Amino acid sequence: MELTRRGAIRPAGAAAATGAVLAAAPASPAQASQDFWRWCHQCQGLWYGFNNTPGVCPARGNAGHSYAGSGNYTLPTTQDLSWGQPDWRWCNRCQGLWYSANRTFGACPAGPGGHHWDPDADDYAPDVNSGSGQGQWRWCHQCQGMWFGTNGTGGACPAPGTAGHSLAGSGNYHLDLWN
């Protein structure tokens, strides 16, 4: 049985015990997290790396995103809107994370129409301007995507006419890293 993106979501506080037994610490059913998110060193974007596709990278095109040098990031998902910043979605075309609350589907390097899409996306809620984990993850107002903003490059933004992702208006997002 193939593990899907939804199947990789795990309850917050879940821990594997010895053998086939799974022990779970008490957790709100409204809070969960999803592992297997990756940083692409080519475009600087965050993408879901556990599907059978590397998606479409705006810097590499059909070659897809690269996970070379990336850790394994965990994103919180939630139905409780007091947890992190809601309205972040996974794009099933490029595999990237994008912000959906701005009445735009952003700019996607893949698919017809050039915009992000997932009709059945989970609601991700990363910590912004505080929290544990690795900081300096940013929102790009041009493409609506999330990207890592401290490598001395704006990466590759898929929005037409841009020279890379933009820091303008972005908070400082914190993502948990596990290996």
Contact map, one row per residue, 1 for C-alpha under 8 A:
11100000000000000000000000000000000000000000000000000000000000000000000000000000000000000000000000000000000000000000000000000000000000000000000000000000000000000000000000000000000
11110000000000000000000000000000000000000000000000000000000000000000000000000000000000000000000000000000000000000000000000000000000000000000000000000000000000000000000000000000000
11111011000000000000000000000000000000000000000000000000000000000000000000000000000000000000000000000000000000000000000000000000000000000000000000000000000000000000000000000000000
01111111000000000000000000000000000000000000000001100000000000000000000000000000000000000000000000000000000000000000000000000000000000000000000000000000000000000000000000000000000
00111111100000000000000000000000000000000000000001100000000000000000000000000000000000000000000000000000000000000000000000000000000000000000000000000000000000000000000000000000000
00011111100000000000000000000000000000000000000000000000000000000000000000000000000000000000000000000000000000000000000001000000000000000000000000000000000000000000000000000000000
00111111110000000000000000000000000000000000000000000000000000000000000000000000000000000000000000000000000000000000000000000000000000000000000000000000000000000000000000000000000
00111111110000000000000000000000011000000000000000000000000000000000000000000000000000000000000000000000000000000000000000000000000000000000000000000000000000000000000000000000000
00001111111000000000000000000001111000000000000000000000000000000000000000000000000000000000000000000000000000000000000000000000000000000000000000000000000000000000000000000000000
00000011111101000000000000000001110000000000000000000000000000000000000000000000000000000000000000000000000000000000000000000000000000000000000000000000000000000000000000000000000
00000000111111000000000000101011100000000000000000000000000000000000000000000000000000000000000000000000000000000000000000000000000000000000000000000000000000000000000000000000000
00000000011111000000000000110011100000000000000000000000000000000000000000000000000000000000000000000000000000000000000000000000000000000000000000000000000000000000000000000000000
00000000001111100000000111100000000000000000000000000000000000000000000000000000000000000000000000000000000000000000000000000000000000000000000000000000000000000000000000000000000
00000000011111110000011110000000000000000000000000000000000000000000000000000000000000000000000000000000000000000000000000000000000000000000000000000000000000000000000000000000000
00000000000011111000011110000000000000000000000000000000000000000000000000000000000000000000000000000000000000000000000000000000000000000000000000000000000000000000000000000000000
00000000000001111100111100000000000000000000000000000000000000000000000000000000000000000000000000000000000000000000000000000000000000000000000000000000000000000000000000000000000
00000000000000111111111000000000000000000000000000000000000000000000000000000000000000000000000000000000000000000000000000000000000000000000000000000000000000000000000000000000000
00000000000000011111110000000000000000000000000000000000000000000000000000000000000000000000000000000000000000000000000000000000000000000000000000000000000000000000000000000000000
00000000000000001111100000000000000000000000000000000000000000000000000000000000000000000000000000000000000000000000000000000000000000000000000000000000000000000000000000000000000
00000000000000001111110000000000000000000000000000000000000000000000000000000000000000000000000000000000000000000000000000000000000000000000000000000000000000000000000000000000000
00000000000000011111111000000000000000000000000000000000000000000000000000000000000000000000000000000000000000000000000000000000000000000000000000000000000000000000000000000000000
00000000000001111101111100000000000000000000000000000000000000000000000000000000000000000000000000000000000000000000000000000000000000000000000000000000000000000000000000000000000
00000000000001111000111110000000000000000000000000000000000000000000000000000000000000000000000000000000000000000000000000000000000000000000000000000000000000000000000000000000000
00000000000011110000011111000000000000000000000000000000000000000000000000000000000000000000000000000000000000000000000000000000000000000000000000000000000000000000000000000000000
00000000000011100000001111100000000000000000000000000000000000000000000000000000000000000000000000000000000000000000000000000000000000000000000000000000000000000000000000000000000
00000000000010000000000111110000000000000000000000000000000000000000000000000000000000000000000000000000000000000000000000000000000000000000000000000000000000000000000000000000000
00000000001110000000000011111010000000000000000000000000000000000000000000000000000000000000000000000000000000000000000000000000000000000000000000000000000000000000000000000000000
00000000000100000000000001111110000000000000000000000000000000000000000000000000000000000000000000000000000000000000000000000000000000000000000000000000000000000000000000000000000
00000000001000000000000000111111000000000000000000000000000000000000000000000000000000000000000000000000000000000000000000000000000000000000000000000000000000000000000000000000000
00000000000000000000000000011111000000000000000000000000000000000000000000000111000000000000000000000000000000000000000000000000000000000000000000000000000000000000000000000000000
00000000001100000000000000111111100000000000000000000000000000000000000000011111000000000000000000000000000000000000000000000000000000000000000000000000000000000000000000000000000
00000000111100000000000000001111110000000000000000000000000000000000000000011100000000000000000000000000000000000000000000000000000000000000000000000000000000000000000000000000000
00000000111100000000000000000011111000000000000000000000000000000000000001111000000000000000000000000000000000000000000000000000000000000000000000000000000000000000000000000000000
00000001110000000000000000000001111110000000000000000000000000000000000001111000000000000000000000000000000000000000000000000000000000000000000000000000000000000000000000000000000
00000001100000000000000000000000111110000000000000000000000000000000000111100000000000000000000000000000000000000000000000000000000000000000000000000000000000000000000000000000000
00000000000000000000000000000000011111000000000111000000000000000000000111000000000000000000000000000000000000000000000000000000000000000000000000000000000000000000000000000000000
00000000000000000000000000000000011111100000011111000000000000000000000111100000000000000000000000000000000000000000000000000000000000000000000000000000000000000000000000000000000
00000000000000000000000000000000000111110000011110000000000000000010011110000000000000000000000000000000000000000000000000000000000000000000000000000000000000000000000000000000000
00000000000000000000000000000000000011111001111000000000000000000110011000000000000000000000000000000000000000000000000000000000000000000000000000110000000000000000000000000000000
00000000000000000000000000000000000001111111111000000000000000001111010000000000000000000000000000000000000000000000000000000000000000000000000000000000000000000000000000000000000
00000000000000000000000000000000000000111111100000000000000000000111110000000000000000000000000000000000000000000000000000000000000000000000000000000000000000000000000000000000000
00000000000000000000000000000000000000011111000000000000101100001100000000000000000000000000000000000000000000000000000000000000000000000000000000000000001100000000000000000000000
00000000000000000000000000000000000000011111100000000000111000001000000000000000000000000000000000000000000000000000000000000000000000000000000000100000001110000000000000000000000
00000000000000000000000000000000000000111111110000000000000000000000000000000000000000000000000000000000000000000000000000000000000000000000000000111000011100000000000000000000000
00000000000000000000000000000000000000111011111000000000000000000000000000000000000000000000000100000000000000000000000000000000000000000000000011110000001000000000000000000000000
00000000000000000000000000000000000011110001111100000000000000000000000000000000000000000000000110000000000000000000000000000000000000000000000011110000000000000000000000000000000
00000000000000000000000000000000000011110000111110000010000000001000000000000000000000000000011110000000000000000000000000000000000000000000000000000000000000000000000000000000000
00000000000000000000000000000000000111000000011111100000000000000000000000000000000000000100001110000000000000000000000000000000000000000000000000000000000000000000000000000000000
00000000000000000000000000000000000111000000001111101100000000000010000000000000000000000000001000000000000000000000000000000000000000000000000000000000000000000000000000000000000
00011000000000000000000000000000000110000000000111110000000000000000000000000000000000000000000000000000000000000000000000000000000000000000000000000000000000000000000000000000000
00011000000000000000000000000000000000000000000111111100000000000000000000000000000000000000000000000000000000000000000000000000000000000000000000000000000000000000000000000000000
00000000000000000000000000000000000000000000000001111100000000000000000000000000000000000000000000000000000000000000000000000000000000000000000000000000000000000000000000000000000
00000000000000000000000000000000000000000000000010111110000000010000000000000000000000000000000000000000000000000000000000000000000000000000000000000000000000000000000000000000000
00000000000000000000000000000000000000000000000010111111000000111100000000000000000000000000001000000000000000000000000000000000000000000000000000000000000000000000000000000000000
00000000000000000000000000000000000000000000001000001111100001011000000000000000000000000000111100000000000000000000000000000000000000000000000000000000000000000000000000000000000
00000000000000000000000000000000000000000000000000000111110111111000000000000000000000000000111000000000000011000000000000000000000000000000000000000000000000000000000000000000000
00000000000000000000000000000000000000000110000000000011111111111000000000000000000000000000010000000000000010000000000000000000000000000000000000000000000000000000000000000000000
00000000000000000000000000000000000000000010000000000001111110000000000000000000000000000000000000000000000010000000000000000000000000000000000000000000000111000000000000000000000
00000000000000000000000000000000000000000110000000000000111110000000000000000000000000000000000000000000000000000000000000000000000000000000000000000000001100000000000000000000000
00000000000000000000000000000000000000000100000000000001111111111000000000000000000000000000000000000000000000000000000000000000000000000000000000000000000000000000000000000000000
00000000000000000000000000000000000000000000000000000001111111110000000000000000000000000000000000000000000010000000000000000000000000000000000000000000000000000000000000000000000
00000000000000000000000000000000000000000000000000000011100111110000000000000000000000000000000000000000000000000000000000000000000000000000000000000000000000000000000000000000000
00000000000000000000000000000000000000000000000000000101100111111000000000000000000000000000000000000000000000000000000000000000000000000000000000000000000000000000000000000000000
00000000000000000000000000000000000000000000000000001111100111111100000000000000000000000000000000000000000000000000000000000000000000000000000000000000000000000000000000000000000
00000000000000000000000000000000000000010110001000000111100100111110000000000000000000000000000000000000000000000000000000000000000000000000000000000000000000000000000000000000000
00000000000000000000000000000000000000111100000000000100000000011111000000000000000000000000000000000000000000000000000000000000000000000000000000000000000000000000000000000000000
00000000000000000000000000000000000001111000000010000000000000001111110000000000000000000000000000000000000000000000000000000000000000000000000000000000000000000000000000000000000
00000000000000000000000000000000000000011000000000000000000000000111110000000000000000000000000000000000000000000000000000000000000000000000000000000000000000000000000000000000000
00000000000000000000000000000000000000001000000000000000000000000011111000000000000000000000000000000000000000000000000000000000000000000000000000000000000000000000000000000000000
00000000000000000000000000000000000001111000000000000000000000000011111100000000000000000000000000000000000000000000000000000000000000000000000000000000000000000000000000000000000
00000000000000000000000000000000000001100000000000000000000000000000111110000000000000000000000000000000000000000000000000000000000000000000000000000000000000000000000000000000111
00000000000000000000000000000000001111000000000000000000000000000000011111000000000000000000000000000000000000000000000000000000000000000000000000000000000000000000000000000000111
00000000000000000000000000000000001111000000000000000000000000000000001111100000000000000000000000000000000000000000000000000000000000000000000000000000000000000000000000000011110
00000000000000000000000000000000111110000000000000000000000000000000000111110000000000000000000000000000000000000000000000000000000000000000000000000000000000000000000000000011110
00000000000000000000000000000000111010000000000000000000000000000000000011111000000000000000000000000000000000000000000000011100000000000000000000000000000000000000000000000011000
00000000000000000000000000000011110000000000000000000000000000000000000001111100000000000000000000000000000000000000000000011100000000000000000000000000000000000000000000000000000
00000000000000000000000000000011110000000000000000000000000000000000000000111110000000000000000000000000000000000000000001111000000000000000000000000000000000000000000000000000000
00000000000000000000000000000111000000000000000000000000000000000000000000011111101001000000000000000000000000000000000000111000000000000000000000000000000000000000000000000000000
00000000000000000000000000000110000000000000000000000000000000000000000000001111100000000000000000000000000000000000000000100000000000000000000000000000000000000000000000000000000
00000000000000000000000000000110000000000000000000000000000000000000000000000111111000000000000000000000000000000000000000000000000000000000000000000000000000000000000000000000000
00000000000000000000000000000000000000000000000000000000000000000000000000000111111111000000000000000000000000000000000000000000000000000000000000000000000000000000000000000000000
00000000000000000000000000000000000000000000000000000000000000000000000000000001111110000000000000000000000000000000000000000000000000000000000000000000000000000000000000000000000
00000000000000000000000000000000000000000000000000000000000000000000000000000101111111000000000000000000000000000000000000001010000000000000000000000000000000000000000000000000000
00000000000000000000000000000000000000000000000000000000000000000000000000000000111111000000000000000000000000000000000000001111000000000000000000000000000000000000000000000000000
00000000000000000000000000000000000000000000000000000000000000000000000000000000111111110000000000000000000000000000000000011111000000000000000000000000000000000000000000000000000
00000000000000000000000000000000000000000000000000000000000000000000000000000100101111110000000000000000000000000000000000111100000000000000000000000000000000000000000000000000000
00000000000000000000000000000000000000000000000000000000000000000000000000000000000011111000000000111000000000000000000000111000000000000000000000000000000000000000000000000000000
00000000000000000000000000000000000000000000000000000000000000000000000000000000000011111100000011111000000000000000000000111000000000000000000000000000000000000000000000000000000
00000000000000000000000000000000000000000000000000000000000000000000000000000000000000111110000011110000000000000000010011110000000000000000000000000000000000000000000000000000000
00000000000000000000000000000000000000000000000100000000000000000000000000000000000000011111001111000000000000000000110011000000000000000000000000000000000000000000000000000000000
00000000000000000000000000000000000000000000000000000000000000000000000000000000000000001111111111000000000000000001110010000000000000000000000000000000000000000000000000000000000
00000000000000000000000000000000000000000000000000000000000000000000000000000000000000000111111100000000000000000001110000000000000000000000000000000000000000000000000000000000000
00000000000000000000000000000000000000000000000000000011000000000000000000000000000000000011111000000000000101100001110000000000000000000000000000000000000000000000000000000000000
00000000000000000000000000000000000000000000001000000011100000000000000000000000000000000011111100000000000111100001000000000000000000000000000000000000000000000000000000000000000
00000000000000000000000000000000000000000000001110000111000000000000000000000000000000000111111110000000000000000000000000000000000000000000000000000000000000000000000000000000000
00000000000000000000000000000000000000000000111100000010000000000000000000000000000000000111011111000000000000000000000000000000000000000000000011000000000000000000000000000000000
00000000000000000000000000000000000000000000011100000000000000000000000000000000000000011110001111100000000000000000000000000000000000000000000011000000000000000000000000000000000
00000000000000000000000000000000000000000000000000000000000000000000000000000000000000011110000111110000010000000001000000000000000000000000001111000000000000000000000000000000000
00000000000000000000000000000000000000000000000000000000000000000000000000000000000000111000000011111100010000000000000000000000000000000010000111000000000000000000000000000000000
00000000000000000000000000000000000000000000000000000000000000000000000000000000000000111000000001111111110000000000000000000000000000000000000100000000000000000000000000000000000
00000000000000000000000000000000000000000000000000000000000000000000000000000000000000110000000000111111000000000000000000000000000000000000000000000000000000000000000000000000000
00000000000000000000000000000000000000000000000000000000000000000000000000000000000000000000000000111111000000000000000000000000000000000000000000000000000000000000000000000000000
00000000000000000000000000000000000000000000000000000000000000000000000000000000000000000000000000011111100000000000000000000000000000000000000000000000000000000000000000000000000
00000000000000000000000000000000000000000000000000000000000000000000000000000000000000000000000000011111110000000000000000000000000000000000000000000000000000000000000000000000000
00000000000000000000000000000000000000000000000000000000000000000000000000000000000000000000000000010011111000000011100000000000000000000000000100000000000000000000000000000000000
00000000000000000000000000000000000000000000000000000000000000000000000000000000000000000000000001110001111100000011000000000000000000000000011110000000000000100000000000000000000
00000000000000000000000000000000000000000000000000000000000000000000000000000000000000000000000000000000111110000111000000000000000000000000011100000000000001100000000000000000000
00000000000000000000000000000000000000000000000000000000000000000000000000000000000000000000110000000000011111100111000000000000000000000000001000000000000001100000000000000000000
00000000000000000000000000000000000000000000000000000001110010000000000000000000000000000000010000000000001111100110000000000000000000000000000000000000000001000000000000000000000
00000000000000000000000000000000000000000000000000000001000000000000000000000000000000000000110000000000000111110110000000000000000000000000000000000000000000000000000000000000000
00000000000000000000000000000000000000000000000000000000000000000000000000000000000000000000110000000000000111111110000000000000000000000000000000000000000000000000000000000000000
00000000000000000000000000000000000000000000000000000000000000000000000000000000000000000000000000000000000001111110000000000000000000000000000000000000000000000000000000000000000
00000000000000000000000000000000000000000000000000000000000000000000000000000000000000000000000000000000000000111110000000000000000000000000000000000000000000000000000000000000000
00000000000000000000000000000000000000000000000000000000000000000000000000000000000000000000000000000000001111111111000000000000000000000000000000000000000000000000000000000000000
00000000000000000000000000000000000000000000000000000000000000000000000000000000000000000000000000000000111111111111100000000000000000000000000000000000000000000000000000000000000
00000000000000000000000000000000000000000000000000000000000000000000000000000000000000000011110001000000111100000111110000000000000000000000000000000000000000000000000000000000000
00000000000000000000000000000000000000000000000000000000000000000000000000000000000000000111100000000000100000000011111000000000000000000000000000000000000000000000000000000000000
00000000000000000000000000000000000000000000000000000000000000000000000000000000000000001111100000000000000000000001111110000000000000000000000000000000000000000000000000000000000
00000000000000000000000000000000000000000000000000000000000000000000000000000000000000000000000000000000000000000000111110000000000000000000000000000000000000000000000000000000000
00000000000000000000000000000000000000000000000000000000000000000000000000000000000000000000000000000000000000000000011111000000000000000000000000000000000000000000000000000000000
00000000000000000000000000000000000000000000000000000000000000000000000000000000000000001110000000000000000000000000011111100000000000000000000000000000000000000000000000000000000
00000100000000000000000000000000000000000000000000000000000000000000000000001000000000001100000000000000000000000000000111110000000000000000000000000000000000000000000000000000000
00000000000000000000000000000000000000000000000000000000000000000000000000001110000001111000000000000000000000000000000011111000000000000000000000000000000000000000000000000000000
00000000000000000000000000000000000000000000000000000000000000000000000000111100000011111000000000000000000000000000000001111100000000000000000000000000000000000000000000000000000
00000000000000000000000000000000000000000000000000000000000000000000000000111100001111110000000000000000000000000000000000111110000000000000000000000000000000000000000000000000000
00000000000000000000000000000000000000000000000000000000000000000000000000110000000111000000000000000000000000000000000000011111000000000000000000000000000000000000000000001110000
00000000000000000000000000000000000000000000000000000000000000000000000000000000001110000000000000000000000000000000000000001111111000000000000000000000000000000000000000001110000
00000000000000000000000000000000000000000000000000000000000000000000000000000000000110000000000000000000000000000000000000000111111000000000000000000000000000000000000000111100000
00000000000000000000000000000000000000000000000000000000000000000000000000000000000000000000000000000000000000000000000000000011111000000000000000000000000000000000000000111100000
00000000000000000000000000000000000000000000000000000000000000000000000000000000000000000000000000000000000000000000000000000011111100000000000000000000000000000000000000011100000
00000000000000000000000000000000000000000000000000000000000000000000000000000000000000000000000000000000000000000000000000000011111110000000000000000000000000000000000000000100000
00000000000000000000000000000000000000000000000000000000000000000000000000000000000000000000000000000000000000000000000000000000011111000000000000000000000000000000000000000111000
00000000000000000000000000000000000000000000000000000000000000000000000000000000000000000000000000000000000000000000000000000000001111100000000000000000000000000000000000000111100
00000000000000000000000000000000000000000000000000000000000000000000000000000000000000000000000000000000000000000000000000000000000111111000000000000000000000000000000000000111100
00000000000000000000000000000000000000000000000000000000000000000000000000000000000000000000000000000000000000000000000000000000000011111000000000000000000000000000000000011110000
00000000000000000000000000000000000000000000000000000000000000000000000000000000000000000000000000000000000000000000000000000000000001111100000000011100000000000000000000011100000
00000000000000000000000000000000000000000000000000000000000000000000000000000000000000000000000000000000000000000000000000000000000001111110000001111000000000000000000000011110000
00000000000000000000000000000000000000000000000000000000000000000000000000000000000000000000000000000000000000000000000000000000000000011111000001111000000000000000001001111000000
00000000000000000000000000000000000000000000000000000000000000000000000000000000000000000000000000100000000000000000000000000000000000001111100111100000000000000000011011100000000
00000000000000000000000000000000000000000000000000000000000000000000000000000000000000000000000000000000000000000000000000000000000000000111111111100000000000000000111101000000000
00000000000000000000000000000000000000000000000000000000000000000000000000000000000000000000000000000000000000000000000000000000000000000011111110000000000000000000011111000000000
00000000000000000000000000000000000000000000000000000000000000000000000000000000000000000000000000000000011000000000000000000000000000000001111100000000000010100100110000000000000
00000000000000000000000000000000000000000000000000000000000000000000000000000000000000000000000001000000011100000000000000000000000000000001111110000000000011100000100000000000000
00000000000000000000000000000000000000000000000000000000000000000000000000000000000000000000000001110000111000000000000000000000000000000011111111000000000000000000000000000000000
00000000000000000000000000000000000000000000110000000000000000000000000000000000000000000000000111100000010000000000000000000000000000000011101111100000000000000000000000000000000
00000000000000000000000000000000000000000000110000000000000000000000000000000000000000000000000111100000000000000000000000000000000000001111000111110000000000000000000000000000000
00000000000000000000000000000000000000100011110000000000000000000000000000000000000000000000000000000000000000000000000000000000000000001111000011111000000000000000100000000000000
00000000000000000000000000000000000000100001110000000000000000000000000000000000000000000000000000000000000000000000000000000000000000011100000001111110000000000000000000000000000
00000000000000000000000000000000000000000001000000000000000000000000000000000000000000000000000000000000000000000000000000000000000000011100000000111111110000000000001000000000000
00000000000000000000000000000000000000000000000000000000000000000000000000000000000000000000000000000000000000000000000000000000000000010000000000011111100000000000000000000000000
00000000000000000000000000000000000000000000000000000000000000000000000000000000000000000000000000000000000000000000000000000000000000000000000000011111100000000000000000000000000
00000000000000000000000000000000000000000000000000000000000000000000000000000000000000000000000000000000000000000000000000000000000000000000000000001111110000000000000000000000000
00000000000000000000000000000000000000000000000000000000000000000000000000000000000000000000000000000000000000000000000000000000000000000000000000001111111000000001000000000000000
00000000000000000000000000000000000000000001000000000000000000000000000000000000000000000000000000000000000000000000000000000000000000000000000000001001111110000011110000000000000
00000000000000000000000000000000000000000111100000000000001000000000000000000000000000000000000000000000000000000000000000000000000000000000000000000000111110000001100000000000000
00000000000000000000000000000000000000000111000000000000011000000000000000000000000000000000000000000000000000000000000000000000000000000000000000000000011111000011100000000000000
00000000000000000000000000000000000000000010000000000000010000000000000000000000000000000000000000000000000000000000000000000000000000000000011000000000011111100111100000000000000
00000000000000000000000000000000000000000000000000000000010000000000000000000000000000000000000000000000001110000000000000000000000000000000001000000000000111110100000000000000000
00000000000000000000000000000000000000000000000000000000000000000000000000000000000000000000000000000000011100000000000000000000000000000000011000000000000011111100000000000000000
00000000000000000000000000000000000000000000000000000000000000000000000000000000000000000000000000000000000000000000000000000000000000000000000000000000000001111100000000000000000
00000000000000000000000000000000000000000000000000000000000000000000000000000000000000000000000000000000000000000000000000000000000000000000000000000000000000111110000000000000000
00000000000000000000000000000000000000000000000000000000000000000000000000000000000000000000000000000000000000000000000000000000000000000000010000000000000011111111100000000000000
00000000000000000000000000000000000000000000000000000000000000000000000000000000000000000000000000000000000000000000000000000000000000000000000000000000010110001111100000000000000
00000000000000000000000000000000000000000000000000000000000000000000000000000000000000000000000000000000000000000000000000000000000000000000000000000000111110000111110000000000000
00000000000000000000000000000000000000000000000000000000000000000000000000000000000000000000000000000000000000000000000000000000000000000001011000100000011110000111111000000000000
00000000000000000000000000000000000000000000000000000000000000000000000000000000000000000000000000000000000000000000000000000000000000000011110000000000010000000001111100000000000
00000000000000000000000000000000000000000000000000000000000000000000000000000000000000000000000000000000000000000000000000000000000000000111100000001000000000000000111111000000000
00000000000000000000000000000000000000000000000000000000000000000000000000000000000000000000000000000000000000000000000000000000000000000001100000000000000000000000011111000000000
00000000000000000000000000000000000000000000000000000000000000000000000000000000000000000000000000000000000000000000000000000000000000000010100000000000000000000000001111100000000
00000000000000000000000000000000000000000000000000000000000000000000000000000000000000000000000000000000000000000000000000000000000000000111100000000000000000000000001111110000000
00000000000000000000000000000000000000000000000000000000000000000000000000000000000000000000000000000000000000000000000000000001100000000110000000000000000000000000000011111000000
00000000000000000000000000000000000000000000000000000000000000000000000000000000000000000000000000000000000000000000000000000001110000111100000000000000000000000000000001111100000
00000000000000000000000000000000000000000000000000000000000000000000000000000000000000000000000000000000000000000000000000000111110000111100000000000000000000000000000000111110000
00000000000000000000000000000000000000000000000000000000000000000000000000000000000000000000000000000000000000000000000000000111111111111000000000000000000000000000000000011111000
00000000000000000000000000000000000000000000000000000000000000000000000011100000000000000000000000000000000000000000000000000110000111101000000000000000000000000000000000001111100
00000000000000000000000000000000000000000000000000000000000000000000000011100000000000000000000000000000000000000000000000000000000111000000000000000000000000000000000000000111110
00000000000000000000000000000000000000000000000000000000000000000000001111000000000000000000000000000000000000000000000000000000000011000000000000000000000000000000000000000011111
00000000000000000000000000000000000000000000000000000000000000000000001111000000000000000000000000000000000000000000000000000000000000000000000000000000000000000000000000000001111
00000000000000000000000000000000000000000000000000000000000000000000001100000000000000000000000000000000000000000000000000000000000000000000000000000000000000000000000000000000111
